[in-house]
């Protein structure tokens, strides 16, 4: 479907809202990638280096959770965030971080998930603030007081596809049009009227992804680039006509980094180590209708992007080549920062020092903000990597949000905090602010415990559903590498105790079996990942053991006559079971293993074996009997959870 024209009815039923006539003519940093959508600032008078204690921090504050960046206009900055009860737009004082207004627009998104909160960055245009929420809700607010003007859910209206992890595209606004990838059939890209949210045009059939539309000028005509799920395309800004489109992948794929453009070259870098491709865009030969001539200039495996976008400066691309199969939420991502010729794809230099960094260019310098929360100042030069200064701003969090630059101030965001760092020349900072500011070295530090070192390994695609061979491997290690050794240890303990107290041997052996099964389940992942090849996961054994022990406690306490204190045993066992589930949930979250949460769904089906086993365990027995019942119960628990996982993925 090529495109659809403007519709006649209002989207929200509100009156047409004129853009403010008193809106600033110098918009500062109005879009997530700056005034020209390229992460380049025209600001000068910026410091050539920073003192050893770091640049001045004008303010830092807790801001709620999310990955939205800042836009800055005159004395205000705007961002999106999330609390326990709402998603909201925040307007803060640019100089001191104090809240001017906030506006709720939705309920919290994925509050217990891996990436809670909004991801898109708001956009300032003509005195209004435009936002996009993870569920596809797009809206417009008055920038002065946050008054709602219009809103529409683009996913619902256009049948959005391709953004299952949450809508991330920031509104792109030009010529009174709000242009956004949506991914519906006949609505791959849509343009809304900036005044009232009505549809101006919709075009294309490709599913969307997580990359905002990028406006570019080709042969004197304005277009927007759509980096979609499986295609890259150019849409005419005024009409929505598809000027060019080309397939770039098949099946599920995700694109979040911005395409880079310096006429006539357009470079797109894909994630998952798929490399980058550069296209040459020129005016076509047709005279009656606008046309484009597009040719592939080069393809290279030397530049793959995921969450961090690069920047172009004088014919050179500066960006991070991600060598992990995807960015990691529990540790710094591995790769190399590179300088590459845009026209040829030739790597000019590379460095391991910056880390996984998003890039902003200003005054001939690169401002690199890496995922460890470090801010780096480097020279923008093809001669080699020249680091001018480095300082740590945030600690204990993985930072993926791109910075914004306005009036010599960098606005930075971690998943929970925001900071304003002054990077201008020291003499240009006011006396009062200079006296009240603190150096970055004085900021509080929080160190992360390296859980990955404890686990001993990781899955390449932590968010992907494990396949049958992988699940079978985990199951085999759980039975043969955890429960079987625990049974042997239990029998050995029983034999040793029986030599001293014959009547207590079996009981001691059974207690030893359950303790050993839990501990080996907890440590088995670490042990076997260090001695085995592919990733091994034995923590579900801990869940199953804690669950079975709680049921055993209920069964044992019901035995007549009731021993003293037996009534408290089930309560204690249930509290411990719930604690194990919570710890499992939290640790998996910190390790980016959200898919492992599905094992919390296997308890109820396992009752078919766990309950009879518990009441048989009231009777005299040996650890071997416990092992057989535990193995049967674990088998039902484990594979029931995986069936739930497969059904859930099939439904999605």
C-alpha positions in Angstrom: 0.0 0.0 0.0 1.8 3.2 -1.1 0.2 5.9 1.1 -3.1 7.2 2.4 -4.0 10.9 2.4 -5.0 13.1 5.4 -8.1 12.0 7.2 -10.9 14.5 7.9 -11.8 13.8 11.5 -10.0 14.7 14.7 -8.2 11.9 16.5 -9.2 13.0 20.1 -12.1 15.3 19.6 -10.3 18.3 20.9 -10.0 21.7 19.3 -7.2 22.4 16.9 -4.3 23.6 19.0 -2.1 26.3 17.4 1.6 26.0 18.0 2.8 28.7 20.4 3.7 32.0 18.8 6.1 32.9 21.6 8.1 29.6 21.1 11.9 30.1 21.2 13.5 30.4 17.8 16.7 28.8 19.1 15.3 25.4 20.2 18.5 24.1 21.8 18.4 20.3 21.8 14.8 19.6 20.7 15.2 16.0 19.6 16.9 13.0 21.0 19.7 13.4 18.5 19.8 17.2 18.5 18.5 19.9 16.3 19.6 18.2 13.0 18.9 14.6 14.1 22.6 13.7 13.8 24.0 14.0 17.3 26.0 17.0 16.3 25.9 20.3 18.2 26.9 23.7 16.9 28.0 24.8 20.4 31.5 26.2 20.9 33.3 27.6 23.9 33.6 24.1 25.4 36.4 23.0 27.7 39.4 21.3 26.1 39.8 19.1 29.2 38.6 18.6 32.7 40.4 18.8 36.1 41.6 15.6 37.7 38.5 15.6 40.1 36.2 15.8 37.1 33.9 18.5 35.6 31.4 20.4 37.8 28.1 18.6 38.5 25.4 21.3 38.6 22.8 18.8 39.8 21.9 15.1 40.2 18.6 13.6 41.3 16.6 10.4 41.4 14.2 10.6 38.5 12.4 7.3 38.5 13.0 4.4 36.1 13.3 4.4 32.3 15.7 4.9 29.4 14.3 8.2 28.0 16.8 10.9 27.2 16.5 14.7 27.6 15.5 17.4 25.2 16.5 21.0 26.3 15.0 24.3 25.3 16.0 27.6 26.9 15.7 27.1 30.7 13.9 23.8 30.7 14.7 20.2 30.1 12.1 17.4 29.4 12.2 13.7 29.8 10.0 10.7 30.4 10.1 8.5 33.5 8.1 6.0 35.5 7.2 5.6 39.2 5.4 2.7 40.9 2.1 4.2 39.9 2.5 6.0 36.6 4.4 6.9 33.5 5.0 10.6 33.1 6.5 13.5 31.3 8.8 15.6 33.4 9.7 19.3 32.9 12.8 20.3 35.0 14.7 23.5 35.5 17.7 23.2 33.3 20.1 24.9 35.9 19.1 23.1 39.1 17.0 20.1 38.2 13.9 21.2 40.2 10.6 19.9 38.9 8.5 22.5 37.1 5.6 20.2 36.2 4.8 16.6 35.5 2.1 15.0 33.5 0.9 11.4 33.8 0.1 9.7 30.6 -0.1 5.9 31.4 0.3 3.2 33.9 3.7 1.8 34.7 5.2 -0.4 31.9 6.8 -3.8 32.8 7.5 -2.7 36.4 9.1 -6.0 37.4 10.7 -6.7 34.0 14.2 -6.4 32.7 13.7 -3.0 31.2 10.9 -1.1 33.1 9.7 2.3 32.1 9.6 4.4 28.9 12.3 4.2 26.3 11.5 7.0 23.8 12.7 10.5 24.3 10.2 13.3 24.0 10.5 15.9 21.3 10.1 19.7 21.6 8.5 21.5 18.7 6.8 24.9 18.4 6.2 25.3 22.2 4.8 21.8 22.6 6.3 18.5 23.9 5.5 15.3 22.0 6.0 11.9 23.6 5.6 8.2 22.8 4.9 5.5 25.4 5.9 1.8 25.3 2.3 0.7 24.5 2.2 3.0 21.4 0.5 6.0 23.1 1.6 9.2 21.3 0.6 12.6 22.5 1.2 16.4 22.6 1.4 18.6 25.7 1.8 22.3 26.1 5.5 22.8 27.1 4.7 25.6 29.5 2.4 23.8 31.9 2.0 20.2 30.6 -1.6 20.7 29.5 -2.7 17.8 27.2 -3.5 18.9 23.7 -4.1 15.5 21.9 -3.2 11.9 22.1 -3.6 8.7 20.0 -2.4 5.1 20.3 -0.7 4.4 17.0 -0.4 0.7 17.7 -4.1 0.3 18.2 -5.1 2.7 15.4 -2.7 1.4 12.7 -2.2 -2.2 13.9 1.4 -1.7 14.8 3.9 -4.6 14.5 7.6 -5.2 15.3 7.8 -3.5 18.7 6.9 -6.4 21.0 9.5 -5.3 23.6 7.8 -1.9 23.9 7.5 1.1 21.5 10.8 3.0 21.6 10.6 5.5 18.6 10.8 9.1 19.6 8.5 11.5 17.7 10.2 13.1 14.7 8.7 16.4 13.7 9.2 18.5 10.6 6.9 20.9 8.8 4.1 20.4 11.3 4.2 16.6 10.8 4.8 14.0 13.5 6.5 11.2 11.6 6.8 7.8 13.3 7.4 4.1 12.3 4.4 2.0 13.3 4.7 -1.2 11.3 1.0 -1.7 10.4 -0.2 -3.1 7.1 -0.4 0.0 5.0 1.1 2.0 7.8 4.7 1.1 8.0 5.4 4.8 8.5 2.8 7.3 9.5 2.6 11.1 9.7 0.3 12.9 12.1 -0.7 16.5 12.1 1.3 18.2 14.9 -1.6 20.4 15.7 -4.3 17.8 16.4 -2.9 14.3 15.8 -5.0 13.6 12.7 -3.5 11.3 10.1 -1.8 13.1 7.2 -0.4 10.1 5.5 0.4 6.4 6.1 2.7 4.3 3.9 4.3 0.9 3.5 3.7 -2.6 4.8 6.9 -3.5 6.6 6.8 -4.2 10.4 8.5 -1.4 12.4 11.5 -1.8 14.8 12.9 0.4 17.6 14.6 3.1 15.5 13.1 6.6 15.2 12.5 8.1 11.8 15.5 10.3 10.6 14.9 13.2 8.3 17.5 13.7 5.5 17.8 15.8 2.4 18.5 13.9 -0.9 18.9 15.9 -4.1 17.2 18.9 -2.5 14.1 17.0 -1.4 13.3 16.1 2.2 12.8 12.5 3.1 12.7 10.4 6.2 14.7 7.2 6.7 12.9 4.2 8.1 15.1 1.5 9.6 12.4 -1.1 10.0 12.4 -4.7 11.1 13.5 -6.2 7.8 14.0 -3.3 5.5 15.6 0.1 5.1 13.5 2.7 3.2 13.1 6.4 2.3 9.7 8.0 2.5 8.9 11.4 1.0 8.2 13.8 3.9 5.3 15.6 2.3 3.4 12.7 0.7 4.6 9.5 2.3 5.5 8.1 -1.1 8.1 5.3 -0.8 11.1 6.7 -2.8 13.2 3.6 -2.1 13.1 0.5 0.0 15.3 -2.5 0.3 15.2 -5.7 2.3 18.0 -6.0 4.8 17.1 -9.1 6.8 14.6 -11.9 7.2 12.5 -13.1 10.2 12.7 -11.4 13.5 15.3 -8.6 13.7 15.6 -5.4 15.7 17.1 -2.1 14.9 17.6 0.6 17.5 20.7 2.6 16.4 20.2 5.6 14.2 21.2 5.6 10.5 24.1 8.0 9.7 23.9 10.3 6.8 26.3 12.7 5.1 25.2 13.4 1.5 25.3 11.3 -0.6 26.1 8.4 1.8 23.6 6.7 4.1 25.1 4.1 6.5 23.0 1.7 8.6 24.6 -0.6 11.2 22.8 -3.7 12.4 23.0 -5.5 15.7 23.9 -9.2 16.4 27.4 -8.8 14.7 25.7 -8.4 11.3 27.8 -5.5 10.2 27.0 -2.3 8.3 26.1 -1.3 4.8 26.5 2.1 3.1 24.3 3.3 0.3 24.9 6.1 -2.2 21.8 8.2 -2.8 21.5 10.4 -5.9 18.8 12.0 -7.9 17.3 9.7 -10.6 17.1 10.5 -14.3 13.3 10.9 -14.5 12.2 14.5 -15.0 8.5 14.2 -14.6 8.4 12.6 -11.1 11.0 12.8 -8.3 13.1 9.6 -8.3 16.2 8.3 -6.6 19.1 6.3 -7.7 20.4 4.1 -4.9 23.4 1.9 -5.0 25.2 -0.1 -2.3 28.5 1.6 -1.8 30.1 -1.0 0.6 29.3 -3.7 3.2 31.5 -4.4 6.2 31.5 -6.6 9.2 33.7 -4.0 11.0 30.8 -2.0 12.5 27.8 -3.4 14.3 25.6 -1.2 16.4 22.9 -2.2 19.0 21.8 0.4 21.6 24.5 3.0 20.9 24.5 5.1 17.8 27.5 6.6 16.2 28.2 10.0 14.6 29.6 11.4 11.3 32.3 14.1 11.2 33.9 15.3 8.0 33.5 12.0 6.2 34.4 9.7 9.1 32.1 7.6 11.3 32.9 7.4 15.0 31.1 4.5 16.7 31.3 1.4 18.8 31.5 -2.0 17.0 29.6 -4.4 19.3 31.2 -7.8 19.2 28.8 -9.4 21.7 25.8 -10.9 19.9 23.7 -8.2 21.6 24.2 -5.5 24.3 24.1 -6.8 27.9 22.0 -5.4 30.7 24.1 -7.1 33.4 27.7 -6.2 32.4 29.6 -3.9 30.0 29.3 -5.0 26.4 32.4 -6.2 24.6 33.6 -4.6 21.4 35.9 -1.9 20.0 35.4 1.8 19.4 36.3 2.7 15.8 36.9 5.5 13.3 35.8 4.5 9.8 35.8 6.2 6.4 32.1 6.7 5.4 32.8 6.6 1.7 34.8 3.4 1.7 34.1 1.5 5.0 37.9 1.4 5.7 38.7 1.3 9.4 41.1 4.2 10.1 41.8 3.4 13.8 40.2 1.5 16.7 40.5 1.5 20.5 39.5 -0.7 23.4 39.5 2.2 25.8 36.1 4.0 25.4 33.9 0.9 25.9 30.3 0.6 24.6 29.6 4.3 24.1 27.0 6.5 22.5 28.5 9.5 20.8 27.8 13.2 20.6 29.9 15.6 18.5 30.5 19.3 19.4 33.4 21.8 19.0 35.6 19.3 17.3 35.3 16.9 20.2 33.6 13.6 20.9 31.5 13.2 24.1 31.3 9.5 24.7 28.9 8.2 27.4 29.6 4.5 27.9 27.4 1.8 29.5 29.5 1.8 32.7 28.3 5.4 33.3 31.6 7.0 32.3 31.8 10.3 30.4 34.8 10.6 28.1 36.1 13.6 26.2 38.1 12.7 23.0 39.4 14.5 20.0 37.3 14.0 16.8 40.2 13.2 14.5 41.0 10.4 12.0 44.6 10.5 13.1 44.0 8.3 16.1 42.2 7.9 19.4 43.1 10.9 21.6 41.4 10.9 25.0 41.3 14.3 26.6 39.5 13.5 29.9 37.4 10.8 31.6 35.2 10.8 34.6 32.6 8.5 36.2 29.1 9.9 36.6 26.9 6.9 37.4 27.9 3.7 39.1 26.2 0.4 39.6 24.0 0.7 36.6 24.2 -0.1 32.9 23.7 3.2 31.0 22.3 3.2 27.4 20.6 6.6 27.2 22.2 9.1 24.8 23.3 12.5 26.3 21.9 16.0 25.3 24.0 19.2 25.1 22.6 22.6 25.8 24.4 25.8 26.8 27.6 24.0 27.8 25.7 21.5 29.9 25.5 17.8 29.2 22.3 16.1 30.5 22.9 12.4 31.3 20.6 9.6 32.3 21.0 6.3 34.0 18.1 3.9 34.4 17.2 5.6 37.7 19.1 9.0 37.9 19.7 12.2 36.0 22.7 14.5 36.1 23.7 17.9 34.6 27.4 18.1 33.9 29.0 21.4 32.9 31.5 20.9 30.1 31.9 24.5 29.0 34.9 26.7 29.7 35.1 27.3 33.4 35.1 31.1 33.1 31.7 31.0 31.4 30.0 29.4 34.5 28.3 31.8 36.9 29.9 32.4 40.3 26.9 31.0 42.2 26.8 27.8 40.2 30.5 27.4 40.4 30.3 27.6 44.2 27.4 25.2 44.5 28.6 22.6 42.0 30.5 19.5 43.1 33.0 17.6 41.1 32.1 14.2 39.6 34.7 12.6 41.9 32.5 13.6 44.8 29.4 11.8 43.6 28.3 8.8 45.6 29.4 5.4 44.2 27.6 2.1 44.2 29.6 -0.9 43.1 27.9 -3.9 41.4 28.5 -7.4 42.6 29.8 -9.4 39.6 27.1 -12.1 39.4 28.4 -13.2 36.1 31.7 -14.3 37.7 29.7 -16.4 40.1 27.5 -18.0 37.4 30.6 -18.8 35.3 29.0 -18.4 31.9 26.1 -16.9 30.0 23.8 -17.6 27.1 24.6 -15.6 24.0 21.0 -14.5 23.5 19.8 -14.2 27.1 16.2 -13.1 26.2 15.6 -15.9 23.6 13.5 -19.0 24.4 15.8 -22.0 24.9 15.4 -24.7 22.4 14.8 -28.4 23.1 18.4 -29.5 23.0 19.4 -26.7 25.5 16.5 -27.5 27.8 17.4 -31.2 27.7 21.0 -30.4 28.6 19.9 -28.4 31.6 17.5 -31.2 32.7 20.2 -33.8 32.4 22.7 -31.9 34.5 20.0 -31.3 37.1 19.2 -35.0 37.4 22.6 -36.5 36.9 24.8 -33.7 38.1 22.7 -32.5 41.1 20.0 -34.9 42.4 22.0 -38.1 41.8 25.2 -36.8 43.7 22.9 -35.5 46.5 21.4 -39.0 46.8 24.8 -40.5 47.0 25.9 -38.0 49.7 22.7 -38.7 51.6 23.2 -42.4 51.6 26.9 -42.0 52.7 25.7 -39.7 55.5 23.1 -42.3 56.6 25.7 -45.0 56.7 28.1 -42.9 58.8 25.4 -41.9 61.3 24.0 -45.4 61.4 27.3 -46.7 62.8 26.8 -44.5 65.9 23.0 -44.2 66.1 21.3 -47.0 64.1 17.8 -45.5 64.4 18.9 -42.1 63.2 20.8 -43.1 60.1 18.0 -42.9 57.5 16.6 -39.6 58.9 20.1 -38.0 58.8 20.6 -39.3 55.3 17.3 -37.8 54.1 18.1 -34.4 55.6 21.5 -34.5 54.0 20.0 -35.4 50.6 17.7 -32.3 50.6 20.3 -29.9 51.8 22.8 -31.3 49.3 20.3 -31.1 46.5 19.6 -27.4 47.2 23.2 -26.4 47.5 24.3 -28.4 44.4 21.4 -26.8 42.5 22.6 -23.4 43.5 26.3 -24.1 42.8 25.9 -26.5 39.9 25.4 -23.6 37.4 28.7 -22.1 38.4 30.6 -25.4 38.6 29.3 -27.0 35.3 29.7 -23.7 33.3 33.4 -23.8 34.2 33.9 -27.4 33.2 31.3 -27.9 30.5 31.1 -26.3 27.0 27.6 -24.8 26.4 25.8 -22.9 29.1 24.3 -25.0 31.9 21.5 -23.9 34.2 20.6 -25.9 37.4 18.9 -23.3 39.5 15.4 -24.7 38.8 16.5 -27.6 41.1 16.6 -25.0 44.0 13.0 -24.0 43.3 11.8 -27.6 43.1 13.6 -28.6 46.3 12.3 -25.6 48.2 8.8 -26.4 47.0 9.0 -30.1 47.8 10.5 -29.4 51.3 7.6 -27.0 52.0 5.1 -29.7 51.1 7.0 -32.3 53.1 6.9 -30.0 56.1 3.1 -29.8 55.8 2.8 -33.6 55.5 5.2 -34.3 58.4 3.5 -31.8 60.8 0.1 -33.5 60.2 1.5 -36.8 61.5 -0.1 -37.9 64.9 0.8 -37.4 67.6 2.0 -33.9 66.7 5.5 -33.2 68.0 6.1 -30.0 70.0 6.7 -27.1 67.7 5.5 -29.0 64.6 2.8 -26.5 63.9 5.4 -23.9 63.2 7.3 -26.1 60.7 5.0 -25.5 57.7 5.0 -21.8 58.2 8.8 -21.6 58.4 9.1 -23.9 55.3 6.6 -21.7 53.3 8.5 -18.5 54.3 11.7 -20.1 53.1 10.1 -21.3 49.9 8.8 -17.8 49.1 12.2 -16.3 49.9 13.9 -18.7 47.5 11.4 -17.7 44.7 12.0 -14.0 45.3 15.8 -14.4 45.3 15.6 -16.5 42.2 13.5 -13.8 40.5 15.8 -11.0 41.5 19.0 -12.7 40.6 17.7 -13.8 37.2 16.6 -10.2 36.5 20.0 -8.9 37.3 21.6 -11.5 35.0 19.2 -10.6 32.2 17.7 -14.1 32.3 14.0 -13.0 32.2 13.1 -16.2 30.2 14.1 -18.3 33.2 11.2 -16.8 35.2 9.0 -19.3 33.5 10.2 -22.0 35.9 8.2 -20.2 38.6 5.2 -21.5 36.7 5.9 -25.2 37.2 4.9 -25.7 40.8 1.2 -26.5 40.4 1.5 -29.2 37.8 4.2 -30.9 39.9 1.7 -31.5 42.7 0.6 -34.7 41.0 3.8 -36.3 42.1 5.0 -33.9 44.9 2.0 -34.4 47.1 1.9 -38.2 47.1 5.7 -38.2 47.5 5.5 -35.9 50.5 3.1 -38.2 52.4 5.2 -41.3 51.6 8.2 -39.4 53.0 6.5 -39.4 56.4 7.2 -43.1 56.5 10.6 -44.6 57.3 12.7 -44.6 54.2 16.1 -44.1 52.7 17.6 -41.2 50.7 17.3 -43.4 47.5 13.5 -43.3 47.8 13.6 -39.6 48.3 15.8 -39.3 45.2 13.4 -41.2 43.1 10.4 -39.2 44.2 12.3 -35.9 43.9 13.5 -36.9 40.4 9.9 -37.7 39.3 8.5 -34.5 40.9 11.3 -32.4 39.3 10.7 -33.9 35.9 7.0 -32.9 36.0 7.9 -29.5 37.4 10.6 -28.8 34.8 8.8 -29.9 31.6 5.5 -28.4 32.7 7.2 -25.0 33.0 8.8 -25.4 29.5 5.4 -26.3 28.0 4.0 -23.1 29.5 6.9 -21.2 27.9 6.3 -22.7 24.5 2.6 -22.0 24.7 3.3 -18.4 25.7 5.7 -17.9 22.8 3.2 -19.5 20.4 0.5 -17.1 21.6 2.8 -14.1 21.2 
